[in-house]
C-alpha cells in the first residue's frame, strides 16, 4: 500500500458506511465505447479478496465495472461524465450485505482454527451463496453445531471490529492467520483480541451487526470441506423463505412442525406401495391388451396408434406381444410422438437397419438393433406417413 498525497483517497477504508459523496473527475478516457473515470476520492470497492465489487452511480450514470491498477480505482461507465465535480452513490444494501458476510467469514474462519486448527484456504462471496474451504477432510454435525454456537456466542457479545495499517515487521508480530505475499504496508482487520487478518475488504464495526451466522451445509471438496453459510439479512431472508415453506407444509399435511418428517416418511412408504400395485396392474393390463391385439390380427403385422398411452406403456405392450407370438409389432404413442418396431427374433428383418434407412425421410430420429428400434417425431403427420411407409417396406421383406 503506497503513501502520498497523489494517491486516490479510498473512503471505504476510512468509513465503509459512506455511500454518498462528492468527488472531482481527475481523468477520463474513452475505450471500446466505454469511459474509464478516475476520481479524486471514491467509496467504490473493486472486486478483491473474495469480495465482489460495489454497484452504484456517478451523477446518475451507472458504474458498469471497476478495476484497480497501481493503487488507483478506475470506474467504467457507458456515458461520458460532463461535470468536473460529481455526486457519487453506491448501493448500500449490497455493500452492507458484503460487510456482514465478509466479517462473518473472518469470525467463522477464526473459530475453525480455534476449535479444530483448520485453516481457511479460500473464500467465495457471491450473489447466490457464501462459502469457505476449510482444511478438514470430514466435518460432523456435532462439529458444525459447536462452531455455530461459538461464533454466535461471540456475535451476541457485540465485540468491536477495527482496521489499521502496519508495516510488514509490525504485522509479523501479530497472531495473523496468514501473512500476505507482500513486504509493504499491510491493512489488518481485527476482531478485538480474537482474529487478526490481512484484508482489504469492507467490514462492520461490531460483531452484533452480523446478526447471526448459520452453516447451511458442508460438502467434501478435494482434500478439504466446503462450508456454506449465511449471515445477517441473507440469513433473515433464508429463514423467511424456509419458514413460509414449513408453514405451508403444516397446513397441507395437517401436522405440527416437529411431525412433518414423520408424515413425509409415511407418505413415501405409501407411494412406494401404491407404485408397486400400480406397476403390477399395468403388467396385467399390458398382457390383456397384447393378447387382444394378437387375437384380432389377421396377418403378420400388428400395428396400433395410441392417443392416450405414453412410450413406456406401449413398450411394455410390445414386449408382451413379442413374448407371446412371432409377429412384427408397430406401436406408437401420440403423447410422446414415438414409434416402436419390434419382434421376437424369429423374423428375418432388422428393425434398426430399417429405421436407419427411412427415418430421415420423415424428420425422425432414433435407431435400434435387429429385434427392437424406436423413433421420435415432430408431428402426427410425420408419424402417420412413417408408419405407412414402414408397413409397405416390411411387407416387401421376407417374413419367414
N, C-alpha and C positions, 0 to 999 in steps of 0.2 A: 504494500500500500504506500503510494508516494505521498510526500508532503509538499506544500507550496501553495501560494495564492492563486496560481494559474489553474489549479485542479478544480474540476466541477464540484460544487457543493452537493452532497447526497443527503437529502433531508431524511430519508428512511433510516440512516444511521443515527441521526440526532434524535428523531422522533418518528417512529413508524406509524403513528396515529394521524400524521398530517396527510390530508387527502385533497386539499385545495391550496393553491399558492400562485404567486406571480413570478415570472422569470423573464429574462431578456434572451432574445434569439442571438446567440453568439455566431452561429454559422448555419447555412442551409444550402444543400446542393441537390441537384436532380440526378436520379439514377433509375433507369428502367421504368420510367413513368411514375416513380415514387420520389418523395422528397425526404432526405435524411437531415434531421434537425438536431443541432447541438444547442442546449440551453445553459444559461448561467448557473441555474440551480434546478434540481429535479427530485421528485419523490418517487418517480417511476422505478420499480425494481425490475431489472432484466433477469431472464432465466439463469439460474445458477445454484449449485449446491443441492440439487434435488428439488428446488422450489421453482414453480412456473413464474412467468412474467406477470406484471400487472396489466390491467386493461384501463383505458381512460381516454381523455381528450386534451388537445391543445387548442384553445379558442374554439371549442366545439367541434374540432376536426378529430376524427378517430385516430388513435395511435394503433397502427396495424401490426407493428413489430418493434422490438427493442433489441439492441445488442451493445456490448461493451468492448471497447478497444483502448488499450493504454490508459486504463483507469477513467475513461470518459464514456458516458452512456449516450447512445445515439437513438433518436426517436424517429421511426419510419411512419410517414403519413402519405396519403394519396392525393393531397391537395397542398398547394403552396401556402405557407404562412405569410400573411401580408403585413402583420404588425411587428414592431421591434420589441414591444413588451406584451406578453401574452398571459392569459389566465389558464391555468392547468388544473385538471381534476382527474383523480383516479377512482376506480370502482372500489369503494372502501369495504363493501360487503365481501368481495372476493379477497381483498387484502387481509381483512381480519380473519377470514377463514384460513388463509395461509399462515397467519401468525399463530392461530390456535393450534393447528395441526403440526406446524414445524416445531413449536415449543413442546407440544405433546410428544413428538418424536424424540426430542432431546431427553425428556424425562423417561420415556419408555426405554430408550437405549441404555440410559444410566442404570436403571433398575435391573435390566437383564445382566449387566455387568456385576452389580452389587449382589444379586442373588445367585447367579449361575456362572459368573465370569465369562459371559458370552458377548463378544463384541458385535456391533452392527457393521456389516460390510457394505451395505448400500441402502439407499432411501429413495422412495418414489412418492411424490405428492402430485397426484393427477386429479382431474375433474371427477373421475369415476371411483377411484379408490386410493387409499394411502397404505403404504407397506414398508417394512424394513426386512432385510435379510439378516438373520441372526446366526451366529456361529454355533449352532446346536443342530445335531442331526435329528434329534427327536425331542418334541415338547409334548408333555402330557396335559390333560385337562386340569390336573391339580397344579401344575406349574403355571399355567395360564392364569388360573384364579389367584394364585399367590402374587404374581406380578401385578395383576389388575388391582388387587387390594392395596398393595404397597404404593402404586402410582397414585391411586385416587386418595389414599390417606394423605399424601404429600400435597395434592391439589387442594384438599379441604383445609390445609394449614395456610393456604394463600401465600406461599413463600415467594420472595422477591426474585425477579429475573432481571439481570443487568448485563450491559455490554461495555467493553472498553478495549483500547488498543495498547498492545505491549510490543516491545521489540523481541526478537527471537530468543535471546538469552533469558529475558524475564519470563517469557511464555513457557520455557522449558522447566521452570521451577514449579509450575502448577501441575496438579494431577490430571493432565489432559487425557481424554480418551484416546486421542491420536494426534500426533504432531503433523501439521500441514507440510507439503513438499515445497517449502519456501524458507528463506532466511531473512525476509524483510519484515516490516511491522505486521502484526497479526491481530485481527479482531477476535476477541474472546467473548462468548456468550456464557454467562454463569448463572446457574440456578443456585442461589445462595448456599454455598457450602456443600452442595450435592453433586453438581455436574459442572465441568469446565470443558467447553468445546470451541475450537476454532470454527467460526461460521460467519458468513456474510449475509445471512438471511434476516428476515423480519420476525420479531417475537413479541409476545405480550409482556406487560410489566410485572405481572404477578401470576402465579400458577392458578389462582382462583378463576382467572379469565378463560382458562381452558375449559372450565365447566366440569368435564368428566372425560375419561378415556375408557373405551370398550374395545377389547380384542374380539374381532368378528369371527376370524377363522385362522387356521395355520395350515400350511402345506409344505411338503418336502420340496426343496429346490437345490439341485446339485448336492453338495455335502452340507447344506445349511437348511434352515427353516424360514420360509417366508411368512411373516406375521402381518395380517391385515387388521387395521384398526381405524377407529373414527374418534374425533374429538368435537367438543363444542356444538356449533349449530348443525354440523353434518350429523353428529350423533343424535341430536334432537329430532332432525328430520327423519332419520333412520328409525328411531323409536316410534315416531308418529305413524309412519307407514306400517311398521310391523304391528303396532297396537291396533290400527284400523283393520288389518287382516285378521288378527286374533278375535276382535270383537265380532267381525262378520262370521268367523268360524263358530264362535259361541252361539250365534243366532241360528246358523244353518244346521249345526249339529245338535243344538239344544242341550249342550253340556257346559259346565264351567271350564275356565281356562286350564286348570290342572288335570282335566279329564279328556282334553282334546286328542292327545296322542293315543290314549287307550281306545277312544272311539274310532280313530282312523285305523288302528290295527285291526279292530273288529270288522270294519267295513272292507279293508283289504282282504281279509280272510274270506269274507262273504263273497267278494268279487271273484276271488280265485275259484271258489266252489261253484259259483254260477257260471264262470267261464268254462270249467271242466264239463259241466252239464250241457252247456250250450254247444261246445265242440262235439260232444257225443251225439247230440240231436242232429247237428249238421252232418255228421258222418252217416247217421241212419238215413237222413233225408236225401243225401247225395246218392246213396246206394239205391234208394227208391226211384229217384229221378233217372239214374243211369239205366236201371232195368226197364223203366218205362220207355226211354228213348230206344233201347235195343229192340224191344218188342214191336215198336211202331216203325222201325227201319225196314224197308223192303229191299235195299241194295247194300252196297259195301261201304257207303259213306254216311256217317251220322253228322248232320250239321244243324246247329241251333244258335240263334241270336237271342241273348238275354238282356232285356232292358232294365232289370231290377237286381241283377247279381253282380258282385264285384269279382275281380280277377281270381282271388284265392279260392272263391267258391266254385267258379267254373273249372278251375284246375283240379279241384277235388272230384268234381263230377267226371271230368275227362279221365282221370286216373282210375276211377271206379269202372268206367266203361272198358278201358284197356285191360283191366284185370279180369273182366267177365267175357270178353269176346275178341275176335280178330277182325276188327273193322277200323277204317280210318275215321278219326274224330276231329271235327272242326267246330269249336265253340267260341263265341265272342261275348265280351262284356261291354255293353254300351256305356255304363257309368265310367269305366276305366279306359274305354276306347282301345281294347286289346283283343287279339285273336290268338287262339291256340290250335296247333295241328299236332296230333299225336297218334300212336298206335302201339301195339304190344310187342313189336319186333318180328312178327310173323309175316309182315307185308313188305314187299320189295320196293319201298320208296324211302328216300332220305329227306326227312322233314326239314332239317337245317339247310340242305342244299336247295330245296325248292323255295324256301323263304329268301335265301340269298339271291336267287335269280329274279324273283318277281316283286319283292318288297319295294325296291326303289321306284318301280313304275307307279306306285300308289302312295308315294310320300310316307312310306312306312319305315320303321326302324326296329331292329331285333335280330333274331337268329336262334340257333339251337343245334342239336345233334341229330343223329339218324332217327331216333324214336320220338323226339319232342322238340317243338320250336314254338316261339311266341313272337308277336309283333305288336307294336303300338302305332296309333294313327292320330292324325289331327282332327278328322271329322268323320261323320257317319257315312257320307257318300264314298269316301275312300275305302272304308271297311266293306261296304256292300260290293263295290267293284272288285276289291281284292278277293273276297270270298268266292264270287262268281268265277273269276279267273283261276283261282286256286282249285276249285272243283273240276273245271274243264281240264286243267293240266294233270290232275291226279287221275282222271278217267282215261287219259291218254297213256298213263303209266301202267305197267303190269301190276295187278293187284294180287297175283298168286305166286 
